[in-house]
Amino acid sequence: MTVSSKGLLTHISQFWSMLDDLAENDPERYRNFIQQELKDGKQLCVNPEPQLCIQTKILKPKEKVLFINLCQWERIPAPQSATHPVPISVGRPEDSVEASDAYTIIDVAYNPGVLQAAEKDQGIKDQLIRMAMLCIEERLQFTLGHSYRFTSFRLKGSIQRMKESLMGIKTDFPDFKAMTRTENTLARIRSSTVSEPDHLPEVLLTKKQASAKGRCLIEEISSSEIQVGVKKPAYELKVVKDQNEKPLKIELKVELPGIKSASLCELSVSEVDILIEVSEMYRLCLNLPELINTEMTTAKFVKNKSVLIITMPLA
């Protein structure tokens, strides 16, 4: 939104007049307003705190290494309750080159309490990471690989870059500080009758959104809902070759004892990995030894043996 200098001065004049009237007619409300503004201003200035960094892959629109920084930030509100979604904020992607290796960095922020709970439970941590990856796919129209690994460092890039990314701002133009002050003043004027701070944009994952991608992710953090009994099933993976030892396809057999219907199995396949999930029972995520043709991939469930057979022709 562009505001002229004259219009801005008019807004500021009206704002100060309102404060003068408030101080004279309702001193208590004026004091509460000033205290809230000071508290909000302090919160606006706080930096995100990096917690961990994972490495995965962007498969589409262009294959590239992706680093995801997960951080805690007080500007992100906590879930209202165990029955509400978990707020999450995704920063803008930044492409970088280091020693001729190209990669992308994306920052994701949660409320501190959410990530502190994840430190005590690996199941929660994995689900938060999966939720972040799904958010990135939906907001940025990326296709990511299902597998990931933890890096030895907690942050890729700098904290300042992370903060700018999450706030959606750039500092590579003149008079940035003056412009920031102007925007903050306008935001305060527009919300002068509201006691809550001006929140960052958020994505609230619902169960409907999570199931749309065929992945079993969380909507809210609740210790009673974490899938602590999920097991890694036994499996056999082999590359089928022709007479000339040329690889033709990959065959994967997964044993799922207790499962009697293919409808209980959720299957997600990319060119480089595969994810199989059975709610509250089994989960298997594998990197594939060869690139496959996802459109020609087929799956068959042998009911009397509770075995899932996936055939993946090579690309």
C-alpha positions in Angstrom: 0.0 0.0 0.0 1.5 3.4 -1.0 0.8 6.4 1.2 1.7 10.0 0.3 3.7 12.1 2.8 0.7 14.4 3.2 -1.7 11.5 3.8 0.8 10.0 6.3 1.0 13.2 8.3 -2.8 13.4 8.4 -2.9 9.8 9.8 -0.3 10.6 12.4 -2.0 13.8 13.4 -5.3 11.9 13.9 -3.5 9.2 15.8 -1.9 11.6 18.3 -5.2 13.4 18.7 -6.8 10.1 19.6 -4.0 9.3 22.1 -4.5 12.8 23.7 -8.2 12.3 24.1 -7.7 8.8 25.5 -5.1 10.0 28.0 -7.5 12.8 29.2 -10.7 10.8 29.3 -9.6 7.3 30.1 -6.2 7.3 31.8 -6.3 3.6 32.7 -7.1 2.5 29.1 -4.4 4.8 27.8 -1.9 3.2 30.2 -2.9 -0.3 29.2 -2.6 0.7 25.5 0.9 2.1 26.0 2.0 -1.0 27.9 0.6 -3.3 25.3 2.3 -1.4 22.5 5.7 -1.6 24.4 5.2 -5.3 24.9 4.2 -5.8 21.2 7.2 -3.8 20.0 9.5 -5.9 22.1 8.0 -9.1 20.6 8.3 -7.7 17.0 12.1 -7.2 17.5 12.8 -10.7 18.9 14.8 -12.9 16.6 13.8 -16.5 15.7 15.9 -19.2 17.4 17.2 -22.0 15.1 16.6 -25.5 16.5 17.6 -27.9 13.8 18.3 -28.1 10.1 17.3 -30.9 7.7 18.4 -31.7 4.2 16.1 -33.1 1.6 15.5 -32.6 -2.2 13.2 -30.5 -4.3 12.1 -32.8 -7.2 9.9 -30.3 -9.1 9.9 -27.8 -10.7 13.7 -28.3 -10.8 15.7 -30.9 -8.9 17.9 -29.2 -6.2 19.2 -29.8 -2.7 16.9 -28.2 -0.1 17.9 -27.2 3.5 15.0 -26.5 5.8 15.7 -24.5 9.0 13.3 -25.2 11.8 13.2 -22.4 14.3 11.1 -21.3 17.3 9.8 -17.8 17.3 7.7 -16.0 19.9 5.8 -14.2 17.2 4.2 -17.4 16.2 1.1 -18.1 18.5 0.8 -21.3 20.4 -2.1 -23.7 19.5 -5.2 -22.5 21.3 -5.7 -26.0 22.7 -5.0 -29.7 21.9 -8.0 -29.6 19.6 -6.8 -26.7 17.5 -4.4 -26.7 14.5 -0.7 -25.9 15.0 0.2 -22.5 13.6 3.2 -22.5 11.3 5.0 -19.8 9.2 7.0 -20.5 6.1 9.6 -18.1 4.8 10.4 -17.3 1.2 12.9 -19.7 -0.5 16.4 -18.4 -1.1 18.7 -19.9 -3.7 22.4 -20.1 -3.0 25.6 -21.4 -4.4 28.5 -22.7 -2.3 31.6 -24.2 -3.9 29.7 -24.6 -7.2 27.0 -26.6 -5.4 23.5 -25.0 -5.8 20.9 -25.4 -3.1 17.8 -23.7 -1.7 17.1 -22.6 1.9 13.6 -22.3 3.4 12.9 -21.3 6.9 10.0 -22.6 9.0 8.9 -21.2 12.3 6.8 -22.7 15.1 5.9 -21.4 18.6 8.6 -22.2 21.1 6.3 -24.5 23.1 5.6 -26.7 20.1 9.3 -27.3 19.4 10.1 -27.8 23.1 7.6 -30.6 23.2 9.2 -32.1 20.1 12.6 -32.2 21.8 11.2 -34.7 24.3 9.5 -37.0 21.7 11.0 -38.1 18.4 7.6 -39.0 17.1 6.4 -35.4 17.5 9.6 -34.1 15.9 9.2 -36.3 12.8 5.5 -35.2 12.4 6.4 -31.5 12.7 9.1 -32.0 10.0 6.6 -33.8 7.8 4.1 -31.0 8.4 6.7 -28.4 7.5 7.5 -30.2 4.2 3.8 -30.5 3.3 3.4 -26.8 4.0 6.3 -26.0 1.7 4.8 -28.1 -1.1 1.4 -26.5 -0.8 2.5 -22.9 -0.4 5.4 -22.9 -2.9 4.1 -25.5 -5.4 7.1 -27.7 -4.9 7.4 -31.4 -5.0 9.8 -32.7 -2.3 11.3 -36.1 -1.7 9.9 -38.0 1.2 13.2 -38.8 2.9 15.3 -36.3 4.9 18.4 -36.3 7.1 19.5 -34.1 10.0 22.5 -31.9 9.3 25.4 -31.4 11.8 24.5 -27.7 12.0 21.4 -26.1 13.4 21.2 -23.3 10.9 22.0 -22.9 7.2 22.7 -19.2 6.6 22.4 -16.4 9.2 19.8 -15.5 11.7 19.3 -12.1 10.1 18.6 -13.7 6.8 16.1 -16.1 8.5 14.3 -13.3 10.1 14.0 -11.3 6.9 12.8 -14.5 5.1 10.1 -15.2 7.7 8.9 -11.6 7.7 8.9 -11.5 3.9 11.2 -8.4 3.7 14.3 -7.4 1.8 17.0 -5.0 3.0 18.8 -4.5 -0.3 17.2 -1.1 -1.1 17.8 2.5 0.1 16.1 4.0 3.2 15.0 0.6 4.5 15.0 1.7 8.1 12.9 4.8 7.3 10.5 2.7 5.3 10.2 0.1 8.1 9.4 2.8 10.6 6.7 4.2 8.2 5.1 0.8 7.7 5.1 0.1 11.5 3.5 3.5 12.1 0.8 2.8 9.6 0.2 -0.6 11.1 -0.2 0.9 14.5 -2.6 3.5 13.3 -4.8 1.0 11.5 -4.9 -1.3 14.5 -5.0 1.4 17.2 -8.2 0.1 18.7 -7.0 -3.5 18.8 -4.9 -4.9 21.6 -3.4 -7.8 19.8 -0.1 -7.5 17.8 0.0 -7.6 14.0 0.7 -11.3 13.4 2.7 -12.8 10.6 0.8 -14.7 7.9 0.3 -18.3 9.0 -0.7 -21.7 7.6 -3.0 -23.8 9.7 -2.8 -27.4 8.6 -6.2 -29.2 8.9 -6.7 -32.9 8.7 -8.4 -32.4 5.3 -5.3 -30.7 3.9 -2.9 -33.4 5.4 -4.9 -36.3 3.9 -5.0 -34.7 0.5 -1.3 -35.5 0.0 -1.7 -39.1 1.2 0.5 -38.5 4.2 -0.3 -39.1 7.8 0.5 -35.8 9.5 -0.7 -34.0 12.7 -3.2 -31.3 13.0 -2.4 -30.5 16.6 0.1 -31.5 19.2 -1.4 -33.9 21.7 0.6 -36.6 23.4 -2.4 -39.0 23.4 -2.5 -38.9 19.6 1.2 -39.5 18.8 1.6 -42.9 17.0 4.0 -44.4 19.5 3.2 -48.0 18.3 4.2 -47.5 14.6 6.6 -50.1 13.4 9.0 -50.5 10.5 7.8 -53.5 8.5 10.0 -56.2 7.1 10.6 -55.7 3.4 12.6 -57.0 0.4 13.8 -54.6 -2.3 15.6 -55.8 -5.5 16.5 -54.4 -8.9 15.4 -56.6 -11.7 17.8 -56.7 -14.7 17.6 -58.1 -18.2 19.9 -60.6 -19.8 22.5 -57.9 -20.5 22.5 -56.9 -16.8 20.6 -53.7 -17.7 18.3 -52.5 -14.8 14.7 -52.6 -15.8 12.6 -52.2 -12.7 12.6 -52.2 -8.9 10.4 -54.6 -7.0 9.5 -54.0 -3.4 7.7 -56.6 -1.2 6.5 -55.4 2.2 5.1 -57.7 4.9 2.2 -56.2 6.8 1.0 -58.7 9.3 -2.6 -58.0 10.5 -3.5 -56.0 7.5 -6.3 -57.5 5.4 -7.2 -54.7 3.0 -5.2 -52.5 0.6 -7.5 -49.6 1.5 -5.6 -49.3 4.9 -2.3 -48.7 3.1 -1.2 -45.2 2.1 1.4 -45.1 -0.7 3.4 -42.1 -1.9 6.0 -42.5 -4.6 8.5 -40.0 -6.1 11.2 -40.6 -8.6 13.8 -41.1 -5.8 12.0 -42.5 -2.8 8.9 -44.3 -1.6 6.7 -43.9 1.6 4.3 -46.5 2.8 2.1 -45.9 5.8 -0.6 -47.9 7.7 -2.2 -45.7 10.3 -1.0 -46.4 13.8 0.7 -49.7 12.7 3.4 -49.4 10.1 5.6 -46.8 8.4 8.4 -47.4 5.8 10.3 -44.7 4.0 13.1 -45.8 1.5 15.5 -44.1 -0.9 15.4 -45.9 -4.2 18.7 -47.1 -5.9 17.5 -45.9 -9.3 15.2 -43.2 -10.7 11.8 -44.6 -11.4 8.8 -43.9 -13.7 6.1 -42.9 -11.2 3.3 -43.0 -13.8 4.0 -46.7 -14.6 4.4 -47.8 -11.0 1.9 -50.4 -9.8 1.0 -51.9 -6.5 -0.7 -55.2 -5.6 -1.9 -56.5 -2.2 -1.8 -60.2 -1.6 -4.6 -60.5 1.0 -4.0 -64.1 2.2 -0.3 -63.3 2.9 -0.7 -59.6 4.0 2.0 -58.6 1.5 2.2 -55.4 -0.5 4.1 -55.8 -3.8 5.1 -52.6 -5.6 6.6 -52.7 -9.1 8.5 -49.6 -10.3 9.8 -49.4 -13.9 12.9 -47.3 -14.2 12.8 -43.9 -15.8 
